[in-house]
């Protein structure tokens, strides 16, 4: 397995996440302080609504990546072009539909939410936020799918990091100058044009043989409808919280939710970058046979869950001290003793299932598992709506946790029993061990004060805690899964020797 690209994907993604975190984490605070929590809630709910339009992709991206693994492995350029030609056709249709729906939503959504903000102000904000999606589907999405299947995510990651940093700096300056939030969003939307130009130039220079004028191989994307079901359910599941809160509560509650979710999501997305960074390699490993894949998948699952569990525990411990600094001067109270624990549980369950979801994805079992995704989204939506009336945000997070727990269990069982033809012992052992370590960490944190007087003190304590926790989790997981440790060590040593 070629892990060189995977290392690049992970390294650049983590660096990008850190840089984006340092620069971009203060933007919501500036919005809250300068424009109020209601505007912050509008921006958050708008992003969620726009994300639903990704359903128009109809599962083409996931189906394209899965279909490309084999021809890329076989270096079959003709087959690659036939698949990309079909992808190009589908994405052109998606771009047209996307533009029409963005226009309609920008006119209708402001009519159904309770807000003191001006109608046209909200309408323009929604329309601007939707424009990057139109550009994405019309011009670059097919090439991004190719780069993902090829394992060159780091090209897109580096570009996004540079563009996001530049845009964030401009955004911070404009917010401090109290420039209209509409102008701020326009500047942010323009960055999608820069990304499009670079990706097109990169593909033309390095992969000049790529053509979307071959006879389209629509059959290769036959799994797109099943992948669409997964995509629909994923969006429903991941967006349920904001939609339910904006419908049954208010934009201030949405703002509180998004601040907590933003902080946990920054850490979770950094962990998820590990997952997306090596998914192409898992796809290639699967092409090399089941026995080989099982060894790689076990090692990956052990250390992926280790990293995710330790970083999420650190986030849980440090989020309240951070919020005291971050929300100082805000117009509402953002501190709650129960929110961090609920977010920890939700993100943790989401992390536990990712290795099994990877196996399902690279093997192409979209159709056989779509019912699991449907049940998950139904559980999430129904429990959240039922419990939000009495418990508010806690009830919504509880609904998400129940849905994620269900999907975690069924995904592990299906991946191991139906695809890999073995027991679920390894997955459940890793999940139990790290859950136990987190439980101990949560109890331990109750007896130590992590409050900080300033950001310098905060980052000092967080860095020390991160180093200690990562080392401890890594050591314990390696002891309990010595085979995965030996395999990982052997791969690492072999790559180091290759460089010499």
C-alpha positions in Angstrom: 0.0 0.0 0.0 1.4 3.4 -1.0 1.0 5.5 2.1 3.1 8.5 0.9 0.0 10.3 -0.5 -1.9 9.4 2.6 0.8 11.0 4.8 0.7 14.1 2.6 -3.1 14.2 2.8 -3.2 13.9 6.6 -0.2 16.2 7.2 -1.4 19.1 5.0 -5.0 18.7 6.3 -3.9 18.9 9.9 -1.7 21.9 9.2 -4.6 23.5 7.3 -7.0 22.8 10.2 -4.6 24.4 12.7 -4.0 27.5 10.6 -7.7 27.9 9.8 -8.5 27.4 13.5 -6.1 30.1 14.7 -7.4 32.6 12.1 -11.0 31.6 11.6 -12.2 30.6 15.1 -12.6 34.3 16.1 -14.9 35.2 13.1 -18.1 34.0 14.8 -17.2 35.9 17.9 -16.7 39.1 15.9 -20.1 38.5 14.2 -21.7 38.0 17.7 -20.1 41.1 19.2 -20.5 43.3 16.2 -23.8 42.2 14.7 -25.5 40.1 17.5 -26.3 36.5 18.1 -29.3 36.7 15.7 -27.1 37.4 12.7 -24.7 34.6 13.7 -27.7 32.3 14.0 -28.9 33.4 10.5 -25.5 32.6 9.0 -25.4 29.2 10.7 -28.9 28.2 9.7 -28.3 29.5 6.1 -25.2 27.3 5.8 -27.2 24.3 7.0 -30.0 25.0 4.5 -27.5 25.4 1.6 -25.8 22.1 2.6 -29.1 20.3 1.9 -28.8 21.3 -1.8 -25.8 19.0 -2.0 -28.5 16.3 -2.3 -28.8 17.4 -5.9 -25.4 15.7 -6.5 -27.5 12.5 -6.3 -24.6 10.4 -4.9 -22.5 11.0 -8.0 -19.3 11.9 -6.1 -19.3 8.8 -3.9 -20.2 6.6 -6.8 -17.4 8.2 -9.0 -14.7 7.6 -6.4 -15.7 4.0 -5.8 -15.9 3.4 -9.6 -12.5 4.9 -10.2 -10.5 2.8 -7.7 -10.2 -0.2 -10.0 -9.3 1.7 -13.3 -6.8 3.8 -11.3 -5.3 0.7 -9.8 -5.1 -0.8 -13.4 -3.9 2.5 -14.9 -6.7 2.3 -17.5 -7.0 5.8 -18.8 -9.8 5.1 -21.3 -12.0 3.7 -18.5 -11.2 6.7 -16.3 -12.2 9.2 -19.0 -15.5 7.3 -19.6 -16.4 7.5 -16.0 -15.5 11.2 -15.7 -17.5 11.9 -18.8 -20.6 10.4 -17.2 -19.7 12.4 -14.0 -19.4 15.6 -16.0 -22.9 15.1 -17.5 -24.5 14.6 -14.1 -22.8 17.5 -12.5 -23.8 19.9 -15.3 -27.5 19.0 -14.6 -26.8 19.5 -10.9 -25.4 23.0 -11.4 -28.5 24.2 -13.2 -30.9 22.8 -10.6 -28.7 24.1 -7.8 -28.8 27.7 -9.1 -32.6 27.6 -9.5 -33.1 26.2 -5.9 -30.7 28.7 -4.4 -32.7 31.5 -5.9 -36.0 30.1 -4.7 -34.7 29.4 -1.1 -33.3 32.9 -0.9 -36.8 34.3 -1.5 -38.9 31.8 0.5 -36.8 30.9 3.6 -36.8 34.4 5.2 -40.6 34.2 5.2 -40.7 31.1 7.5 -38.3 32.0 10.3 -39.0 34.2 13.3 -36.5 37.1 13.2 -36.3 40.9 13.5 -33.9 41.0 10.6 -34.9 42.6 7.4 -36.3 40.3 4.7 -34.1 41.4 1.8 -31.1 41.4 4.1 -31.7 37.7 4.8 -32.6 36.9 1.2 -29.3 38.4 -0.2 -27.2 36.6 2.5 -28.7 33.2 1.5 -28.2 33.8 -2.3 -24.6 34.8 -1.8 -23.9 31.8 0.3 -25.3 29.5 -2.4 -23.2 30.8 -5.3 -20.0 28.8 -4.6 -22.0 25.6 -5.0 -23.1 26.6 -8.5 -19.4 27.2 -9.5 -18.4 23.9 -7.8 -20.8 21.7 -9.7 -20.4 23.4 -13.1 -16.6 23.4 -13.3 -14.5 21.6 -10.8 -16.4 18.8 -8.8 -15.6 16.1 -11.3 -11.9 16.8 -11.1 -12.0 16.9 -7.3 -13.6 13.4 -7.3 -10.8 12.2 -9.5 -8.1 13.7 -7.2 -9.8 12.1 -4.2 -9.9 8.6 -5.8 -6.2 9.1 -6.9 -5.2 10.0 -3.3 -4.2 13.6 -4.1 -6.6 15.3 -1.7 -3.7 17.3 -0.5 -3.8 19.4 -3.6 -7.3 20.6 -2.8 -6.6 20.8 0.9 -3.6 23.1 0.4 -5.5 25.3 -2.0 -8.4 25.6 0.4 -6.1 26.4 3.3 -4.4 29.2 1.4 -7.6 30.7 0.1 -9.4 30.3 3.4 -6.6 32.0 5.3 -6.5 34.9 2.9 -10.3 35.2 2.9 -10.5 34.9 6.7 -7.9 37.7 7.2 -10.0 40.0 4.9 -13.1 39.0 6.7 -11.7 39.8 10.2 -10.5 43.2 8.9 -13.9 44.0 7.4 -15.8 42.9 10.5 -13.6 45.0 12.8 -14.4 48.0 10.5 -18.1 47.2 10.9 -18.5 46.8 7.1 -21.9 45.4 6.0 -22.1 41.7 6.6 -23.3 41.4 3.0 -20.0 42.8 1.7 -18.2 40.4 4.0 -20.0 37.4 2.6 -19.4 38.5 -1.0 -15.7 38.6 -0.4 -15.8 35.2 1.1 -17.8 33.8 -1.9 -15.3 35.1 -4.4 -12.7 32.7 -3.1 -14.5 29.8 -4.8 -13.5 31.4 -8.2 -9.8 31.3 -7.2 -10.1 27.7 -6.2 -11.8 26.8 -9.5 -9.1 28.4 -11.7 -6.3 26.7 -9.8 -7.8 23.2 -10.0 -8.6 23.5 -13.7 -5.0 24.7 -14.3 -3.5 21.8 -12.2 -5.5 19.1 -14.0 -4.6 20.5 -17.4 -0.9 20.6 -16.5 -0.4 17.3 -14.8 -3.2 15.2 -16.2 -3.6 16.6 -19.7 -4.8 13.2 -21.0 -8.1 13.6 -19.0 -11.1 14.2 -21.3 -14.8 14.4 -20.5 -15.6 13.9 -24.2 -15.3 10.1 -24.2 -18.5 8.0 -24.5 -20.0 8.3 -20.9 -19.9 5.1 -18.9 -23.2 5.6 -17.0 -23.2 1.9 -15.9 -20.1 2.5 -13.8 -22.1 5.0 -11.7 -25.0 2.6 -11.2 -24.5 2.8 -7.4 -25.2 6.6 -7.5 -28.9 6.2 -6.5 -28.0 4.0 -3.5 -25.2 6.5 -2.7 -27.8 9.3 -2.9 -29.9 7.6 -0.2 -26.8 7.6 2.0 -26.1 11.2 1.2 -29.7 12.3 1.9 -29.7 10.5 5.2 -26.3 11.9 6.1 -27.4 15.4 5.5 -30.6 14.9 7.4 -28.8 13.4 10.3 -26.0 16.0 10.4 -28.4 19.0 9.9 -31.3 17.9 12.0 -30.1 19.7 15.1 -29.9 23.2 13.5 -33.1 22.7 11.6 -35.1 21.6 14.6 -33.6 24.3 16.9 -34.3 27.1 14.3 -37.9 25.8 13.9 -38.9 25.1 17.5 -36.6 27.5 19.4 -35.0 30.7 18.1 -31.9 32.0 16.3 -30.2 32.7 19.6 -30.4 29.1 20.6 -29.0 28.2 17.2 -26.1 30.5 17.8 -25.3 28.8 21.1 -25.5 25.4 19.4 -23.3 26.5 16.5 -20.6 27.9 18.8 -20.3 24.6 20.7 -20.5 22.6 17.5 -18.0 24.8 15.8 -15.3 24.1 18.4 -16.0 20.3 18.5 -16.3 20.3 14.7 -12.9 21.9 14.3 -11.3 19.0 16.3 -13.5 16.4 14.7 -12.8 17.6 11.2 -9.1 17.4 11.9 -9.6 13.8 12.9 -11.9 13.3 9.8 -9.1 14.5 7.6 -7.1 11.4 8.6 -10.1 9.4 7.5 -10.5 11.1 4.1 -6.7 11.3 3.7 -6.2 7.5 3.6 -9.6 6.4 2.1 -8.1 6.1 -1.3 -5.4 3.8 0.1 -8.0 1.7 1.7 -9.7 1.5 -1.6 -6.5 0.3 -3.3 -5.9 -2.1 -0.4 -9.3 -3.6 -0.9 -8.4 -4.2 -4.6 -5.4 -6.3 -3.4 -7.5 -8.9 -1.6 -9.6 -9.3 1.6 -6.8 -10.8 3.8 -4.5 -7.9 3.1 -7.3 -5.4 3.6 -8.3 -6.8 7.0 -4.8 -6.3 8.5 -4.6 -2.7 7.2 -8.2 -1.9 8.3 -7.6 -3.2 11.8 -4.5 -1.1 12.3 -6.2 1.9 10.8 -9.3 1.5 13.0 -7.1 1.2 16.2 -5.1 4.3 15.7 -7.9 6.4 14.1 -10.2 5.8 17.1 -7.2 6.4 19.4 -6.6 9.9 17.9 -10.3 10.7 17.7 -11.0 9.7 21.3 -8.0 11.5 22.8 -8.6 14.8 20.9 -12.3 14.8 21.7 -11.6 14.3 25.4 -9.2 17.2 25.3 -11.9 19.3 23.6 -14.4 18.4 26.3 -12.1 19.4 29.1 -11.0 22.7 27.6 -14.1 23.9 25.9 -15.7 25.6 28.9 -12.5 27.5 29.9 -12.2 28.6 26.2 -15.8 29.8 26.0 -15.4 32.0 29.1 -12.8 33.9 27.1 -14.4 33.5 23.7 -17.9 34.7 24.5 -16.9 37.5 26.9 -19.1 40.5 26.0 -21.7 38.5 24.1 -25.4 39.5 24.4 -26.4 36.0 25.7 -25.0 33.3 28.0 -23.2 30.5 26.2 -22.0 28.5 29.2 -23.8 25.3 30.2 -22.4 22.3 32.2 -24.2 19.7 30.1 -23.6 20.8 26.5 -19.9 19.7 26.4 -20.7 16.2 27.5 -23.5 15.7 25.0 -21.3 17.0 22.1 -18.5 14.7 23.3 -20.8 11.7 23.1 -22.2 12.6 19.7 -18.8 13.2 18.0 -17.4 10.1 19.7 -20.1 7.8 18.3 -19.6 9.4 14.9 -15.9 8.6 15.1 -16.4 5.0 16.2 -18.3 4.1 13.1 -16.0 5.7 10.4 -13.7 2.7 9.9 -16.6 0.4 9.2 -18.3 3.0 7.0 -15.0 3.1 5.0 -15.2 -0.6 4.4 -18.7 -0.3 3.2 -17.8 2.6 0.9 -14.7 1.1 -0.8 -16.5 -2.2 -1.3 -19.4 -0.5 -2.9 -22.2 -1.9 -0.6 -24.3 1.3 -0.9 -27.6 -0.5 -1.8 -27.4 -3.2 0.9 -26.8 -0.6 3.7 -29.1 2.2 2.7 -31.8 1.0 5.0 -29.4 1.6 7.9 -28.9 5.2 6.9 -32.7 5.7 6.5 -33.4 4.3 10.0 -30.6 6.5 11.5 -32.0 9.7 10.0 -35.6 8.8 11.1 -34.5 8.1 14.6 -32.6 11.3 14.8 -35.4 13.5 13.4 -38.2 11.9 15.4 -36.5 11.8 18.8 -35.1 15.3 18.4 -38.6 16.8 17.5 -40.2 14.8 20.4 -37.7 15.8 23.0 -36.9 19.4 22.0 -40.2 20.6 23.4 -39.2 19.8 27.0 -35.4 19.6 27.0 -34.4 22.1 24.3 -30.9 21.6 22.9 -30.1 18.7 25.2 -33.1 16.8 23.8 -31.9 17.5 20.2 -28.4 16.2 21.0 -29.9 13.2 22.7 -31.8 12.3 19.5 -28.6 12.6 17.5 -26.7 10.4 20.0 -29.3 7.6 19.9 -29.3 7.7 16.0 -25.4 7.6 15.9 -25.3 4.7 18.4 -27.7 2.7 16.2 -25.7 3.3 13.0 -22.4 2.6 14.8 -23.5 -0.8 15.9 -25.1 -1.9 12.6 -22.2 -0.5 10.5 -19.7 -2.5 12.5 -21.8 -5.7 12.3 -22.3 -5.3 8.5 -18.7 -4.4 7.6 -17.3 -7.3 9.7 -19.8 -10.1 9.2 -21.2 -9.4 5.7 -18.1 -7.9 3.9 -15.1 -9.2 5.8 -16.7 -12.5 6.9 -15.4 -12.4 10.5 -16.5 -11.4 14.0 -16.9 -7.9 15.3 -14.5 -8.5 18.2 -11.8 -6.0 17.1 -14.1 -3.1 16.5 -16.1 -3.5 19.7 -12.9 -4.0 21.7 -11.4 -0.7 20.4 -14.6 1.1 21.0 -15.0 -0.2 24.6 -11.4 0.5 25.5 -11.4 4.1 24.3 -14.9 4.7 25.9 -13.4 3.5 29.2 -10.4 5.8 28.9 -12.7 8.8 28.1 -14.9 8.0 31.1 -11.9 8.0 33.4 -10.7 11.2 31.8 -14.1 12.9 32.3 -14.2 11.9 36.0 -10.6 13.0 36.4 -11.2 16.4 34.9 -13.8 17.2 37.5 -11.2 17.4 40.2 -8.7 19.7 38.4 -9.3 23.4 37.5 -8.5 24.3 33.9 -9.8 27.9 34.0 -7.6 30.4 32.2 -7.2 34.2 32.6 -6.1 34.7 28.9 -5.6 32.9 25.6 -1.9 32.4 26.3 -2.6 30.5 29.5 -5.3 28.5 27.7 -3.1 27.3 24.9 -0.3 26.4 27.3 -2.6 24.2 29.4 -4.3 22.8 26.3 -0.9 21.9 24.7 0.3 20.1 27.9 -3.0 18.2 28.2 -2.9 17.3 24.5 0.6 15.8 24.7 -0.1 13.8 27.8 -3.5 12.5 26.6 -2.3 11.5 23.1 0.7 9.6 24.5 -1.4 7.8 27.1 -4.1 6.8 24.7 -1.6 5.7 22.1 0.4 3.6 24.6 -2.6 1.8 26.0 -4.2 1.1 22.6 -0.9 -0.2 21.3 -0.5 -2.6 24.3 -4.0 -4.0 23.8 -3.6 -4.3 20.0 0.0 -5.4 19.6 -0.6 -6.8 16.1 -1.7 -3.4 14.8 1.2 -1.8 16.5 3.7 -4.2 14.9 2.1 -3.7 11.4 2.1 0.1 11.7 5.7 0.0 12.9 6.8 -2.2 10.1 5.1 0.0 7.4 6.6 3.1 9.0 10.1 1.6 9.2 9.9 0.4 5.6 9.0 3.8 4.3 11.8 5.4 6.3 14.3 2.9 4.8 13.0 3.6 1.3 13.8 7.3 1.7 17.4 6.4 2.7 
